[in-house]
Amino acid sequence: KEFIPIIEKESDRKLNKGFGICYVPDFVALGNVIEDFYVPDLLLIGESDKKAGDIVESIYMNMIISSPKIVRTSIINVELTKILFNNFLTTKISFANMIGNLCDKIEGSDANVITNAIGYDRRISPLYMKRGYRFGGNCFPRDTKAYISLANKYGCDTNLIDSVDEINNNQDDLLMVDILKDSPEIISILGLAFKPNTPVITESPAIKLIDNLKGIDIKIKVYDDLAMKEVKSIYGDRLIYCDSIKECIKDTDTCVITLPSDKFKNLKFDKSTTLIDYWNLYA
């Protein structure tokens, strides 16, 4: 409503007569952007008219090396699809975390066995069906908030996504409880980014934890081979920045593994160190 009139005014042309508009959202994950771009499951094109859609489809199909499902529809449908796609994934993540939180209370239960079993059904799939920490990054938190705002604007129910957001925030509180119950003087955090293979720290579990520990007399040692520079620019000398995993886990009371990275597997911890590993790398 705002963008197209500007183009028409500046170009002295009318939509679908002198120019066309397409919107093609990406479905790439940070840390795997190139592969996801070239081998997508879906090519989703929002088009103002068929001519514009034909041109954009041709451009993409000359770059893509897979044979994705192609969906061409209105721009508004594509905008909604992108937001709702991410909301479905965050719902799945929070559902898995809900299972994990329940299993923590029931002796003999194993959240990972349960989520794996549920994920084996082809109607569900195992992707994103694993208990862990909060979801973060640029897209997931943004799009849950975008849905809630949009639904409120049109008077629609937001209970489901409100609950998704609430469970996500509760993961931070549960992590604090697990850490503080042993009254540690020194804790180590392995992984500062919101996911492996990226320096992005937006709403990451580690950053939320560091913020929540503010004002508590605990020394915090951190390690992340990609995100350290960004974190240091924000927190300065409040944290102890380690050059290696070995240095980070040495002489620490509690170690929190916030990323499901192979780099953090098969480590040797001091016998006195409490390990917090929601990703179950040490199951």
Stockholm file with secondary structure:
# STOCKHOLM 1.0

chainA/1-283         KEFIPIIEKESDRKLNKGFGICYVPDFVALGNVIEDFYVPDLLLIGESDKKAGDIVESIYMNMIISSPKIVRTSIINVELTKILFNNFLTTKISFANMIGNLCDKIEGSDANVITNAIGYDRRISPLYMKRGYRFGGNCFPRDTKAYISLANKYGCDTNLIDSVDEINNNQDDLLMVDILKDSPEIISILGLAFKPNTPVITESPAIKLIDNLKGIDIKIKVYDDLAMKEVKSIYGDRLIYCDSIKECIKDTDTCVITLPSDKFKNLKFDKSTTLIDYWNLYA
#=GR chainA/1-283 SS CCHHHHHHHHHTCCBTTTBCCEECCCCCCTTSHHHHHHSCSEEEEEESSHHHHHHHHHHHHTTCCSCCEEEEECHHHHHHHHHHHHHHHHHHHHHHHHHHHHHTTSTTCCHHHHHHHHHTSTTTCSTTCSCCSCCCTTTHHHHHHHHHHHHHHTTCCCHHHHHHHHHHHHHHHHHHHHHHTTCCSEEEEECCSSSTTCCCCTTCHHHHHHHHTTTSCCEEEEECTTTHHHHHHHHGGGSEECSSHHHHHTTCSEEEECSCCGGGSSCCCCTTCEEECTTCTTC
#=GC SS_cons         CCHHHHHHHHHTCCBTTTBCCEECCCCCCTTSHHHHHHSCSEEEEEESSHHHHHHHHHHHHTTCCSCCEEEEECHHHHHHHHHHHHHHHHHHHHHHHHHHHHHTTSTTCCHHHHHHHHHTSTTTCSTTCSCCSCCCTTTHHHHHHHHHHHHHHTTCCCHHHHHHHHHHHHHHHHHHHHHHTTCCSEEEEECCSSSTTCCCCTTCHHHHHHHHTTTSCCEEEEECTTTHHHHHHHHGGGSEECSSHHHHHTTCSEEEECSCCGGGSSCCCCTTCEEECTTCTTC
//
